[in-house]
């Protein structure tokens, strides 16, 4: 026997016992997104590296340290997507979606890849729900997205979460603020970590993202972007707050929140689970009014978010049942009984019923144990005597009651299993 081949560090299998939670969350996410007018798009997971360098920003941790990038046989640099927005925008431009509709609402669900240090709930292949609204500059859509997310989290059983919002200003505000921030960081550079000293010269907003305690303490005294935004950005942010309040959405303003990607302008937000500690982010996003143009498209305002799927799965209330259980388990004793029930088994499946059986020679006790383990609603018991009479016993696995039904009366069997009256 050869040596086992294991998964790559930072990657994981999603096993059948867990997949029910994933399918439940995907279904509820699709329900909410599509009711709010979003349509699914499926861009590839592999893109040209330049897309992320231009879209995310070369000075971000994602581009500098975390991307899975390689040179292919044609000497072209390719990257497994570390986030979804840049790819969705590339598709929006390349496929001329903007020419066919003034407003586009697009969502995608799938894997992303970042070469971070693996830890609990954080993987190198991880999954996200992403949504983008393109073509709307109004603060109404900012608030509407946050409202939708709040209702989605409530729907899946999460109640202990907090929404934080901020405004980063626009292309006119941000350079003025960066100047003030760089002057502050210059005075504090002796106390900053090596990464933050470098960031302070290239992109000082990234220093707000540092997890080092010493840097975080310093940034508590740093100037905030809210003190430096222009009147137009201030009006937009006040509009976001007003619409959130009209929708009954609770929020706090965090003037030190900047998000981790360079394309954000104006509104940024984050939804966190209150009881998770440091790794508590459920969802984050914001407005990116210049990204489409930056990637070669027309001047188009945008707003979007991403939800971390693995973290969401870990928070789904454990009392919820997600595994699909068979309506019927057929306990066929002997070869003749198995042959007779094979047609019935597959006829019931085509009628929309989840049915299972066992294909080996086993005792009734072993078969009923299997039916119980699968949590089947009914078990159909058929042996030589039942075959001779043309009847089968249908046992309710929860109440224990037994009902005899004619083997050839498929219509009546289907109605019985569906709880219908003929």
C-alpha positions as CSV (number, residue, x, y, z in Angstrom):
1,X,0.0,0.0,0.0
2,X,1.4,3.4,-1.0
3,X,1.8,6.4,1.2
4,X,-1.4,8.5,1.8
5,X,-1.8,11.7,-0.1
6,X,-3.3,14.4,2.1
7,X,-4.9,17.7,1.4
8,X,-2.6,20.8,1.0
9,X,-2.1,22.8,4.1
10,X,-4.8,25.5,4.4
11,X,-7.3,23.6,2.2
12,X,-10.1,21.4,3.4
13,X,-12.7,18.9,2.3
14,X,-16.4,19.8,2.8
15,X,-17.7,16.4,3.8
16,X,-21.3,15.0,3.2
17,X,-22.3,15.4,6.9
18,X,-21.4,19.2,6.6
19,X,-22.7,19.9,3.1
20,X,-26.3,20.3,4.3
21,X,-25.3,23.6,6.1
22,X,-23.6,24.9,3.0
23,X,-26.6,24.1,0.8
24,X,-28.9,25.7,3.2
25,X,-26.9,28.9,3.4
26,X,-26.5,29.1,-0.4
27,X,-30.2,28.6,-0.9
28,X,-31.1,31.3,1.6
29,X,-28.5,33.7,0.2
30,X,-29.9,33.2,-3.3
31,X,-33.4,33.7,-2.1
32,X,-32.5,37.1,-0.5
33,X,-30.2,38.3,-3.3
34,X,-32.7,37.4,-6.1
35,X,-35.6,39.0,-4.2
36,X,-33.6,42.2,-4.0
37,X,-32.9,42.1,-7.8
38,X,-29.5,40.4,-8.0
39,X,-28.6,38.0,-10.8
40,X,-25.9,35.3,-10.7
41,X,-22.7,35.6,-12.6
42,X,-19.9,33.0,-12.6
43,X,-16.6,34.5,-13.6
44,X,-13.5,32.1,-13.7
45,X,-11.4,31.5,-10.7
46,X,-8.2,32.1,-12.7
47,X,-7.5,35.6,-14.0
48,X,-4.5,37.7,-15.3
49,X,-2.4,38.9,-12.4
50,X,-2.6,42.5,-13.7
51,X,-6.4,42.5,-13.0
52,X,-5.8,42.2,-9.2
53,X,-2.8,44.5,-9.2
54,X,-4.8,47.3,-10.9
55,X,-8.0,46.5,-9.1
56,X,-7.0,45.8,-5.6
57,X,-3.8,47.9,-5.4
58,X,-0.2,46.8,-5.4
59,X,0.4,48.1,-1.9
60,X,-2.3,45.9,-0.2
61,X,-1.3,42.8,1.8
62,X,-3.4,40.7,-0.6
63,X,-1.4,41.6,-3.7
64,X,2.0,42.0,-1.9
65,X,1.9,38.7,0.2
66,X,-1.2,36.6,-0.3
67,X,-1.9,35.8,-3.9
68,X,-1.4,32.4,-5.5
69,X,0.4,33.6,-8.7
70,X,2.3,31.6,-11.3
71,X,3.8,31.9,-14.8
72,X,2.1,29.7,-17.3
73,X,3.6,28.0,-20.4
74,X,3.0,31.2,-22.4
75,X,5.1,33.2,-19.9
76,X,1.9,35.0,-18.7
77,X,1.4,35.8,-15.0
78,X,-1.9,34.2,-13.8
79,X,-3.5,34.4,-10.3
80,X,-6.1,32.3,-8.5
81,X,-8.7,35.0,-7.6
82,X,-8.1,36.3,-4.0
83,X,-11.5,38.2,-4.1
84,X,-14.4,38.4,-6.5
85,X,-15.1,42.0,-7.3
86,X,-12.3,42.6,-9.7
87,X,-13.3,39.6,-11.8
88,X,-17.0,40.6,-11.8
89,X,-16.0,44.1,-13.0
90,X,-13.7,42.7,-15.7
91,X,-16.6,40.6,-17.0
92,X,-19.0,43.6,-16.7
93,X,-16.7,45.6,-19.0
94,X,-15.6,42.8,-21.4
95,X,-19.1,41.6,-22.0
96,X,-20.5,45.1,-22.4
97,X,-23.1,44.6,-19.7
98,X,-23.1,48.3,-19.1
99,X,-24.4,49.0,-22.6
100,X,-27.5,46.9,-22.1
101,X,-28.6,48.1,-18.7
102,X,-28.2,51.3,-16.7
103,X,-28.2,49.4,-13.4
104,X,-26.6,46.0,-12.9
105,X,-27.0,43.9,-9.7
106,X,-24.7,40.8,-9.9
107,X,-23.8,38.1,-7.4
108,X,-21.5,35.2,-7.3
109,X,-20.8,32.3,-4.8
110,X,-17.6,30.4,-4.9
111,X,-14.0,29.8,-3.8
112,X,-11.3,32.4,-3.4
113,X,-7.6,31.8,-2.7
114,X,-5.1,33.6,-0.4
115,X,-1.8,32.3,0.9
116,X,-2.4,33.4,4.5
117,X,-1.3,31.6,7.7
118,X,-4.0,28.9,8.2
119,X,-5.9,29.1,11.4
120,X,-9.3,28.1,12.8
121,X,-12.0,29.3,10.4
122,X,-9.5,30.8,8.0
123,X,-8.3,28.7,5.0
124,X,-6.1,29.3,1.9
125,X,-9.1,28.1,-0.2
126,X,-12.1,29.8,1.3
127,X,-15.6,30.6,0.0
128,X,-17.5,33.8,-0.3
129,X,-20.9,35.2,-1.3
130,X,-20.2,38.4,-3.2
131,X,-22.6,41.0,-4.6
132,X,-22.1,44.1,-6.7
133,X,-24.5,47.0,-7.6
134,X,-23.2,48.9,-10.6
135,X,-24.6,52.2,-11.9
136,X,-26.2,53.6,-8.7
137,X,-24.6,56.5,-6.8
138,X,-27.5,57.1,-4.4
139,X,-27.0,56.4,-0.6
140,X,-30.3,54.6,-0.8
141,X,-28.6,51.5,-2.3
142,X,-25.9,51.6,0.4
143,X,-28.5,51.4,3.1
144,X,-30.6,48.9,1.2
145,X,-27.7,46.4,0.9
146,X,-27.0,46.7,4.6
147,X,-30.7,46.2,5.4
148,X,-30.8,43.1,3.2
149,X,-27.7,41.6,4.9
150,X,-29.2,42.2,8.4
151,X,-32.4,40.4,7.4
152,X,-30.4,37.5,5.8
153,X,-28.4,37.0,9.0
154,X,-31.5,37.0,11.1
155,X,-33.2,34.5,8.7
156,X,-30.4,32.0,9.1
157,X,-30.6,32.2,12.9
158,X,-27.9,34.8,13.8
159,X,-29.0,37.6,16.1
160,X,-25.8,38.7,17.9
161,X,-24.1,40.9,15.3
162,X,-23.1,44.5,14.9
163,X,-23.0,46.8,11.8
164,X,-20.1,49.4,11.7
165,X,-20.0,52.0,9.0
166,X,-17.6,54.8,7.9
167,X,-16.9,57.1,5.0
168,X,-13.5,57.2,3.4
169,X,-14.3,60.2,1.2
170,X,-13.6,60.5,-2.5
171,X,-10.6,61.0,-4.8
172,X,-10.5,64.6,-3.7
173,X,-10.8,63.9,0.1
174,X,-8.5,61.0,0.4
175,X,-5.2,62.6,-0.7
176,X,-5.7,65.5,1.8
177,X,-6.4,63.0,4.6
178,X,-3.4,60.8,3.6
179,X,-1.1,63.9,3.9
180,X,-2.3,64.5,7.5
181,X,-2.0,60.8,8.3
182,X,1.5,60.5,6.8
183,X,2.6,63.5,8.9
184,X,1.3,61.8,12.1
185,X,2.9,58.5,11.2
186,X,6.2,60.2,10.5
187,X,6.2,61.3,14.2
188,X,5.3,57.8,15.4
189,X,7.5,55.7,13.0
190,X,9.9,54.7,15.7
191,X,7.1,52.8,17.5
192,X,5.6,51.2,14.4
193,X,6.2,47.7,13.3
194,X,8.4,47.1,10.1
195,X,5.3,46.5,7.9
196,X,3.6,49.7,9.1
197,X,6.7,51.8,8.6
198,X,6.8,50.7,5.0
199,X,3.0,51.1,4.6
200,X,3.2,54.6,6.0
201,X,5.2,55.7,3.0
202,X,3.3,53.7,0.3
203,X,-0.3,53.6,1.5
204,X,-0.8,55.0,5.0
205,X,-4.4,53.9,5.3
206,X,-3.2,50.3,5.5
207,X,-1.7,51.1,8.9
208,X,-5.3,51.1,10.3
209,X,-5.5,47.4,9.4
210,X,-2.5,46.3,11.4
211,X,-3.2,43.7,14.1
212,X,-0.1,44.5,16.2
213,X,-1.2,45.8,19.5
214,X,1.5,48.6,19.6
215,X,0.4,49.9,16.2
216,X,-3.3,49.7,17.1
217,X,-2.7,51.8,20.2
218,X,-0.8,54.4,18.1
219,X,-3.7,54.5,15.6
220,X,-6.1,55.3,18.3
221,X,-4.6,58.8,18.4
222,X,-4.3,59.1,14.6
223,X,-6.4,61.7,12.7
224,X,-9.6,60.2,11.2
225,X,-10.9,60.4,7.7
226,X,-14.3,61.7,8.9
227,X,-12.7,64.9,10.0
228,X,-11.5,65.6,6.4
229,X,-14.2,64.5,4.0
230,X,-15.7,67.1,1.6
231,X,-19.2,68.5,1.8
232,X,-20.5,66.2,-0.9
233,X,-19.1,63.0,0.8
234,X,-20.4,64.2,4.1
235,X,-23.9,64.7,2.6
236,X,-23.7,61.2,1.1
237,X,-22.7,59.6,4.4
238,X,-25.5,61.5,6.2
239,X,-27.9,60.1,3.6
240,X,-26.7,56.5,4.3
241,X,-27.3,57.0,8.0
242,X,-30.8,58.5,7.4
243,X,-31.9,55.7,5.2
244,X,-30.5,53.1,7.6
245,X,-32.5,54.7,10.4
246,X,-35.7,54.8,8.2
247,X,-35.2,51.0,7.6
248,X,-34.8,50.3,11.3
249,X,-31.1,49.2,11.0
250,X,-28.9,49.7,14.0
251,X,-25.3,50.8,13.4
252,X,-22.3,52.4,14.9
253,X,-19.8,54.8,13.2
254,X,-16.2,53.5,13.3
255,X,-14.0,56.3,11.9
256,X,-10.9,54.1,12.0
257,X,-12.4,51.4,9.7
258,X,-10.8,51.6,6.2
259,X,-11.3,48.0,4.8
260,X,-8.3,46.1,3.3
261,X,-8.6,46.9,-0.4
262,X,-7.6,50.1,-2.2
263,X,-10.6,50.5,-4.4
264,X,-13.0,51.6,-1.7
265,X,-14.4,55.2,-1.7
266,X,-17.1,56.8,0.4
267,X,-19.2,54.2,2.3
268,X,-17.5,51.2,3.9
269,X,-19.1,48.8,6.3
270,X,-18.5,45.7,8.3
271,X,-20.8,43.3,10.1
272,X,-19.2,41.4,13.0
273,X,-20.4,38.6,15.3
274,X,-20.1,40.0,18.9
275,X,-19.0,36.8,20.5
276,X,-16.2,35.6,18.2
277,X,-13.2,37.6,19.5
278,X,-10.6,38.9,17.1
279,X,-11.6,36.9,14.0
280,X,-15.2,38.1,14.2
281,X,-16.0,39.6,10.7
282,X,-19.0,38.0,9.0
283,X,-19.3,40.4,6.1
284,X,-17.6,43.6,4.7
285,X,-17.9,45.9,1.8
286,X,-18.4,49.4,0.5
287,X,-18.5,51.8,-2.4
288,X,-16.0,51.8,-5.2
289,X,-16.9,54.7,-7.6
290,X,-13.8,54.6,-9.7
291,X,-13.0,50.9,-10.0
292,X,-14.9,50.3,-13.3
293,X,-13.1,53.2,-15.0
294,X,-9.8,52.1,-13.4
295,X,-10.2,48.7,-15.1
296,X,-10.9,50.2,-18.5
297,X,-14.7,50.7,-18.4
298,X,-16.9,53.8,-18.4
299,X,-17.3,56.0,-15.3
300,X,-19.6,53.9,-13.3
301,X,-20.4,54.0,-9.5
302,X,-20.4,50.7,-7.6
303,X,-21.2,49.2,-4.3
304,X,-20.6,45.7,-3.1
305,X,-19.9,43.2,-0.3
306,X,-18.5,39.8,0.5
307,X,-19.6,37.3,3.1
308,X,-17.2,34.7,4.5
309,X,-18.8,31.3,4.0
310,X,-16.7,29.2,6.3
311,X,-17.3,31.5,9.3
312,X,-21.0,31.6,8.5
313,X,-21.2,27.8,8.5
314,X,-19.5,27.7,11.9
315,X,-22.2,30.0,13.3
316,X,-25.3,28.3,12.0
317,X,-27.3,27.2,15.1
318,X,-26.5,23.5,15.8
319,X,-30.1,22.6,16.6
320,X,-31.1,23.1,12.9
321,X,-31.3,19.9,10.9
322,X,-29.8,20.0,7.4
323,X,-29.2,16.5,6.3
324,X,-31.8,15.2,3.8
325,X,-33.4,12.0,5.1
326,X,-35.0,9.2,3.0
327,X,-38.8,9.1,2.8
328,X,-38.5,5.3,2.4
329,X,-35.9,2.6,3.0
330,X,-36.6,-0.6,1.3
331,X,-35.6,-3.7,3.3
332,X,-35.6,-6.4,0.7
333,X,-34.8,-9.9,2.0
334,X,-33.3,-12.1,-0.7
335,X,-32.4,-11.9,-4.3
336,X,-36.0,-12.3,-5.6
337,X,-37.2,-9.5,-3.3
338,X,-34.4,-7.2,-4.4
339,X,-35.1,-7.8,-8.1
340,X,-38.9,-7.1,-7.5
341,X,-38.3,-3.9,-5.6
342,X,-35.6,-2.5,-7.9
343,X,-38.3,-1.2,-10.4
344,X,-40.4,0.2,-7.5
345,X,-37.4,1.9,-5.9
346,X,-36.5,3.8,-9.1
347,X,-40.1,4.6,-9.9
348,X,-40.5,6.2,-6.5
349,X,-37.4,8.3,-7.0
350,X,-38.7,9.6,-10.4
351,X,-41.9,10.5,-8.6
352,X,-39.8,12.9,-6.4
353,X,-39.3,10.7,-3.4
354,X,-35.9,10.2,-1.8
355,X,-35.6,6.4,-1.4
356,X,-32.8,4.1,-0.3
357,X,-32.1,0.4,-0.2
358,X,-29.3,-2.0,0.6
359,X,-27.8,-4.1,-2.2
360,X,-26.3,-6.9,-0.2
361,X,-27.6,-10.0,1.5
362,X,-28.3,-8.9,5.1
363,X,-30.7,-9.9,7.9
364,X,-33.9,-7.9,8.6
365,X,-32.3,-6.7,11.9
366,X,-29.3,-5.3,10.0
367,X,-31.5,-3.7,7.3
368,X,-33.7,-2.0,9.9
369,X,-30.7,-0.8,11.8
370,X,-29.5,0.9,8.5
371,X,-33.0,2.4,8.0
372,X,-32.8,3.8,11.5
373,X,-29.3,5.2,11.0
374,X,-30.4,7.0,7.8
375,X,-33.4,8.4,9.9
376,X,-35.8,7.2,7.2
377,X,-39.4,8.1,7.7
378,X,-40.7,4.7,6.5
379,X,-39.2,1.3,5.9
380,X,-40.8,-1.2,3.4
381,X,-40.2,-4.8,4.5
382,X,-40.5,-7.4,1.8
383,X,-39.4,-11.1,1.9
384,X,-40.6,-14.4,0.4
385,X,-44.0,-14.3,2.2
386,X,-44.7,-10.7,1.1
387,X,-43.7,-11.6,-2.5
388,X,-46.0,-14.6,-2.5
389,X,-49.0,-12.4,-1.3
390,X,-48.0,-9.5,-3.5
391,X,-48.1,-7.2,-0.5
392,X,-45.4,-5.2,1.4
393,X,-45.3,-3.9,5.0
394,X,-44.7,-0.1,5.3
395,X,-43.4,0.7,8.8
396,X,-43.6,4.3,10.1
397,X,-40.1,4.6,11.7
398,X,-41.2,7.3,14.2
399,X,-44.6,5.9,15.4
400,X,-44.0,2.2,14.8
401,X,-47.3,1.7,13.0
402,X,-47.4,-0.8,10.1
403,X,-49.4,-0.5,6.9
404,X,-49.8,-3.3,4.3
405,X,-50.0,-2.1,0.6
406,X,-50.2,-4.0,-2.7
407,X,-46.8,-4.1,-4.3
408,X,-48.2,-3.5,-7.8
409,X,-50.3,-0.4,-6.7
410,X,-47.5,2.1,-7.3
411,X,-50.0,5.0,-7.4
412,X,-51.3,4.2,-3.9
413,X,-47.8,3.7,-2.5
414,X,-46.7,7.1,-3.8
415,X,-49.8,8.8,-2.4
416,X,-49.3,7.0,1.0
417,X,-45.6,8.1,1.2
418,X,-46.5,11.7,0.3
419,X,-49.3,11.8,2.8
420,X,-52.0,12.2,0.2
421,X,-55.5,10.6,0.3
422,X,-56.7,8.7,-2.8
